[in-house]
Amino acid sequence: MIIYEPPKAPNKIPLIDISDFYSNDLEKQKSIAWELHKAARETGFFYVEGHKVPLALMDAQLDLAKKYFSQPDDVKMECYSKNWEIVRGYEPVAAQVLDEGSPADLKEGFVIGNDLSPSHPYVSKKVPNCGPNQWPHSPTGFKEQYNEYLHHVTGLAKDLIEILALSLNLPRDYFAEGLDEPMIFSRLLHYPEQLNHGEKNQLGAGAHTDWGMLTVLLQDDIGGLEVQNAAGDWLTAPPIPGTFVVNLGEMIKVLTNGLYHSNMHRVLNNNSGRSRYSCPTFFDPDYFYEVSCVSTCMPKDNNPDYQPTTVGKHIAYMYSKTYGL
């Protein structure tokens, strides 16, 4: 007799090879979607390999971060985010508190988003936090490198959202209506070496969940990312060369009525003896896109646990909460 024991949550973050998604074989595409389905229910996090983002471009993006953050503080402060009309530009160390009630995070960052002109409808309609980016004068080629990287990562994010749709037994183009002009928020991050480990609960990045639908993270070889699984256990997310770490944000709960998880994660203080660099890109449908429970996750009484919202309302609330705007 084999005595029944409930299954345990995974003790590592799954690695999903999406190369077959680019084939014309629907069964292979659905197989990849099933892997995403399992990860979304267990960790809300997974590694992605087999993507189309050039490795050289990924390396160049991390090199850009090293060059930018190695500059003197007065040079970086020329693009200080609080001197700009929207949240764009340089954020000094301790500018953000991700874990409410804890000390500020031990990291510095540079933020960009959709680079919109004053004539863009989002800007003319005064959509919150929409407008032009701040671009630094140095290092040389900063804007060009970042935009090239973002172009490729946006393509990957759109592919992942199609896989996400398949994983929910929906047509792969289910979310296409909201992807003509997606909301993009991307950051270069620098975690200087820190001697203490969580003193008074101050970390590189405090425990938090992401705000929107999907995050695509590029990280260097230092490590430090930690992820909470469905059982509440913390797992390390060590770097795997050539991969991205992908996680689902809070909007996924609304879409799936809580079937898919948006899990807590944090970055431990960096004691490697070197600086740690990463580049998370947060990807959501357009500002006015309605986020509501999909048909395949709708309960029998047609009364889901989460009320419909829009991308814009949710993101604006989270900006207010984390930045005190």
DAHU-V23515 format. One record per residue. RES is the residue in three letters. OMEGA is omega in radians with two decimals (999 if undefined). D_LAST is the distance of its C-alpha to the last C-alpha in Angstrom with 1 decimal. Layout:
BEGIN
res: (RES & RES)
omega: (OMEGA & OMEGA)
d_last: (D_LAST & D_LAST)
END
This chain:
BEGIN
res: (MET & ILE & ILE & TYR & GLU & PRO & PRO & LYS & ALA & PRO & ASN & LYS & ILE & PRO & LEU & ILE & ASP & ILE & SER & ASP & PHE & TYR & SER & ASN & ASP & LEU & GLU & LYS & GLN & LYS & SER & ILE & ALA & TRP & GLU & LEU & HIS & LYS & ALA & ALA & ARG & GLU & THR & GLY & PHE & PHE & TYR & VAL & GLU & GLY & HIS & LYS & VAL & PRO & LEU & ALA & LEU & MET & ASP & ALA & GLN & LEU & ASP & LEU & ALA & LYS & LYS & TYR & PHE & SER & GLN & PRO & ASP & ASP & VAL & LYS & MET & GLU & CYS & TYR & SER & LYS & ASN & TRP & GLU & ILE & VAL & ARG & GLY & TYR & GLU & PRO & VAL & ALA & ALA & GLN & VAL & LEU & ASP & GLU & GLY & SER & PRO & ALA & ASP & LEU & LYS & GLU & GLY & PHE & VAL & ILE & GLY & ASN & ASP & LEU & SER & PRO & SER & HIS & PRO & TYR & VAL & SER & LYS & LYS & VAL & PRO & ASN & CYS & GLY & PRO & ASN & GLN & TRP & PRO & HIS & SER & PRO & THR & GLY & PHE & LYS & GLU & GLN & TYR & ASN & GLU & TYR & LEU & HIS & HIS & VAL & THR & GLY & LEU & ALA & LYS & ASP & LEU & ILE & GLU & ILE & LEU & ALA & LEU & SER & LEU & ASN & LEU & PRO & ARG & ASP & TYR & PHE & ALA & GLU & GLY & LEU & ASP & GLU & PRO & MET & ILE & PHE & SER & ARG & LEU & LEU & HIS & TYR & PRO & GLU & GLN & LEU & ASN & HIS & GLY & GLU & LYS & ASN & GLN & LEU & GLY & ALA & GLY & ALA & HIS & THR & ASP & TRP & GLY & MET & LEU & THR & VAL & LEU & LEU & GLN & ASP & ASP & ILE & GLY & GLY & LEU & GLU & VAL & GLN & ASN & ALA & ALA & GLY & ASP & TRP & LEU & THR & ALA & PRO & PRO & ILE & PRO & GLY & THR & PHE & VAL & VAL & ASN & LEU & GLY & GLU & MET & ILE & LYS & VAL & LEU & THR & ASN & GLY & LEU & TYR & HIS & SER & ASN & MET & HIS & ARG & VAL & LEU & ASN & ASN & ASN & SER & GLY & ARG & SER & ARG & TYR & SER & CYS & PRO & THR & PHE & PHE & ASP & PRO & ASP & TYR & PHE & TYR & GLU & VAL & SER & CYS & VAL & SER & THR & CYS & MET & PRO & LYS & ASP & ASN & ASN & PRO & ASP & TYR & GLN & PRO & THR & THR & VAL & GLY & LYS & HIS & ILE & ALA & TYR & MET & TYR & SER & LYS & THR & TYR & GLY & LEU)
omega: (3.06 & -3.11 & -3.11 & 2.98 & 3.13 & 3.12 & 3.14 & 3.07 & -3.11 & 3.14 & 3.02 & -3.10 & -3.06 & 3.08 & -3.11 & 3.05 & -3.06 & -3.05 & -3.14 & 3.08 & -3.10 & 3.03 & 3.08 & -3.09 & -3.07 & -3.13 & 3.07 & 3.10 & 3.13 & 3.09 & 3.07 & 3.13 & 3.11 & 3.08 & 3.10 & 3.14 & -3.14 & -3.13 & -3.09 & -3.13 & -3.04 & -3.10 & -3.02 & -3.12 & 3.01 & 2.99 & 3.08 & 2.96 & -3.11 & 3.13 & -3.08 & 3.10 & -3.10 & 3.13 & -3.14 & 3.13 & 3.07 & 3.11 & -3.13 & 3.12 & 3.08 & 3.08 & 3.08 & 3.12 & 3.13 & -3.12 & -3.08 & -3.03 & 3.09 & -3.12 & 3.11 & -3.11 & -3.09 & 3.08 & 3.12 & -3.10 & 3.04 & 3.10 & -3.11 & -3.02 & -3.10 & 3.04 & -3.11 & -3.06 & 3.11 & -3.09 & 3.11 & 3.05 & -2.97 & 3.04 & 3.13 & 3.06 & 3.09 & 3.12 & -3.03 & 3.05 & -3.12 & 3.11 & -3.06 & -3.12 & 3.10 & 3.05 & -3.12 & -3.07 & -3.13 & 3.12 & 2.98 & -3.04 & 2.97 & -2.96 & 2.94 & 3.07 & 3.05 & -3.06 & -2.94 & 3.12 & 3.13 & -3.12 & -3.12 & -3.12 & 3.13 & -3.11 & -3.12 & 3.10 & 3.09 & 3.01 & -3.07 & 3.06 & 3.04 & -3.12 & -3.10 & 3.02 & 2.84 & 3.11 & 3.13 & 3.09 & 3.13 & 0.03 & -3.14 & 3.08 & -3.11 & -3.09 & -3.09 & 3.13 & -3.10 & -3.12 & 3.11 & 3.10 & -3.09 & 3.09 & -3.12 & -3.13 & 3.05 & 3.07 & 3.11 & -3.12 & 3.10 & 3.07 & -3.12 & 3.11 & 3.03 & 3.08 & 3.08 & 3.12 & 3.11 & -3.12 & 3.12 & -3.12 & 3.08 & 3.03 & -3.07 & 3.12 & -3.06 & -3.08 & -3.00 & -3.11 & -3.10 & -3.02 & 3.09 & 3.09 & -3.09 & 3.05 & -3.08 & 3.12 & -3.02 & -3.08 & 2.80 & -3.12 & 3.09 & 3.07 & 3.10 & 3.09 & 3.12 & -3.08 & -3.11 & 3.14 & 3.04 & 3.11 & -3.08 & 3.10 & 3.05 & -3.08 & 3.02 & 2.99 & -3.09 & -3.12 & -3.09 & 2.90 & 3.10 & -2.88 & -2.89 & -3.05 & -2.96 & 3.05 & 3.09 & -3.04 & 2.94 & 3.13 & 3.13 & -3.01 & -3.07 & -3.05 & -3.12 & 3.10 & 3.10 & -3.00 & 3.10 & 3.14 & -3.05 & 3.14 & -3.13 & 3.11 & 3.13 & 3.13 & 3.01 & 3.09 & -3.06 & 3.13 & 3.02 & -3.06 & 3.06 & -3.12 & 2.89 & 2.94 & -3.11 & 3.05 & -3.10 & -3.12 & -3.03 & -3.13 & -3.09 & 3.10 & 3.13 & -3.12 & -2.99 & -3.10 & 3.07 & 3.12 & 3.10 & -3.03 & 2.89 & -2.94 & 3.07 & 3.03 & -3.07 & 3.03 & -3.14 & 3.07 & -3.05 & 3.08 & -3.05 & -3.01 & 3.09 & 3.02 & 3.06 & -3.14 & 3.06 & 3.13 & 3.04 & 3.05 & -3.09 & -2.94 & -3.13 & 2.99 & -3.04 & -2.94 & -3.04 & -3.10 & 3.12 & 3.12 & -3.12 & -3.07 & 3.13 & -3.02 & -3.09 & 3.10 & -3.09 & 3.10 & -3.06 & -3.13 & -3.14 & -3.14 & -3.09 & -3.10 & -3.08 & 3.14 & 3.09 & 3.08 & 2.99 & 3.10 & -3.06 & -3.12 & -3.11 & -3.10 & 3.13 & 3.11 & -3.10 & 3.04 & -3.12 & -3.09 & -3.00 & -3.12 & -3.14 & -3.12 & 999)
d_last: (60.5 & 56.9 & 54.8 & 51.6 & 48.4 & 44.9 & 43.5 & 41.0 & 37.7 & 38.0 & 37.9 & 36.7 & 34.5 & 36.6 & 37.4 & 37.7 & 39.8 & 38.8 & 41.6 & 43.6 & 40.8 & 41.9 & 45.5 & 46.9 & 47.8 & 45.9 & 47.1 & 45.7 & 42.4 & 42.4 & 43.3 & 40.2 & 38.2 & 39.8 & 38.7 & 35.1 & 35.7 & 36.9 & 34.1 & 31.5 & 33.1 & 33.7 & 31.0 & 28.5 & 29.1 & 32.0 & 33.2 & 34.3 & 37.3 & 39.5 & 36.7 & 37.2 & 34.7 & 37.0 & 37.2 & 37.5 & 34.2 & 32.5 & 34.1 & 33.1 & 29.4 & 29.6 & 31.6 & 29.0 & 26.5 & 29.1 & 29.9 & 26.3 & 25.3 & 28.7 & 28.0 & 27.5 & 24.0 & 24.4 & 25.1 & 22.1 & 19.8 & 21.1 & 18.6 & 15.7 & 12.5 & 10.5 & 13.4 & 13.1 & 11.8 & 10.3 & 9.8 & 13.5 & 15.8 & 16.5 & 14.6 & 16.8 & 18.1 & 16.0 & 12.6 & 11.7 & 12.7 & 14.2 & 16.5 & 14.8 & 16.9 & 18.3 & 18.0 & 15.8 & 17.5 & 20.4 & 19.8 & 18.7 & 17.8 & 17.9 & 16.0 & 17.4 & 17.3 & 19.4 & 20.6 & 20.8 & 22.5 & 21.7 & 24.5 & 23.1 & 22.7 & 19.2 & 18.2 & 20.5 & 19.2 & 15.6 & 14.6 & 10.9 & 10.6 & 14.4 & 16.5 & 18.4 & 18.2 & 18.7 & 22.1 & 23.7 & 27.3 & 28.5 & 29.8 & 32.0 & 31.3 & 27.7 & 26.6 & 29.9 & 29.9 & 26.4 & 27.1 & 30.5 & 29.0 & 26.4 & 29.2 & 31.2 & 28.5 & 27.4 & 31.1 & 31.2 & 28.2 & 29.9 & 33.1 & 31.4 & 30.0 & 33.6 & 34.9 & 32.3 & 33.8 & 37.3 & 36.4 & 35.7 & 39.0 & 37.3 & 38.4 & 36.9 & 35.4 & 33.8 & 30.2 & 31.4 & 30.1 & 26.5 & 27.3 & 28.3 & 24.9 & 22.9 & 19.2 & 19.3 & 16.9 & 18.9 & 18.6 & 21.3 & 21.1 & 23.2 & 24.1 & 26.3 & 29.2 & 28.4 & 31.3 & 30.0 & 29.5 & 26.7 & 27.3 & 25.3 & 23.8 & 22.1 & 22.6 & 22.1 & 19.6 & 19.2 & 20.6 & 18.5 & 19.2 & 17.9 & 15.9 & 18.2 & 21.9 & 23.3 & 22.6 & 25.3 & 25.4 & 27.7 & 28.5 & 31.0 & 34.0 & 32.5 & 31.2 & 28.9 & 27.2 & 28.0 & 27.8 & 28.5 & 31.3 & 32.1 & 34.0 & 31.2 & 32.9 & 31.1 & 32.6 & 32.4 & 31.6 & 33.8 & 33.8 & 36.4 & 37.3 & 36.7 & 34.4 & 30.8 & 29.1 & 27.7 & 25.7 & 24.6 & 21.1 & 20.2 & 21.2 & 24.7 & 25.1 & 24.8 & 27.2 & 29.7 & 29.4 & 28.8 & 31.7 & 29.8 & 27.5 & 24.1 & 25.0 & 23.2 & 23.5 & 22.9 & 24.1 & 26.5 & 26.6 & 28.7 & 32.1 & 34.1 & 34.9 & 33.1 & 29.6 & 28.1 & 26.5 & 25.1 & 23.5 & 21.7 & 21.3 & 19.4 & 21.3 & 20.9 & 22.8 & 21.7 & 18.6 & 20.9 & 23.1 & 23.8 & 23.8 & 26.5 & 29.3 & 32.0 & 35.6 & 36.9 & 34.6 & 34.9 & 36.5 & 39.9 & 38.6 & 36.0 & 33.4 & 30.8 & 28.6 & 25.4 & 24.4 & 23.9 & 20.5 & 19.5 & 17.9 & 15.2 & 14.3 & 14.3 & 12.3 & 9.5 & 9.5 & 9.7 & 6.9 & 4.7 & 7.4 & 8.1 & 5.4 & 3.8 & 0.0)
END
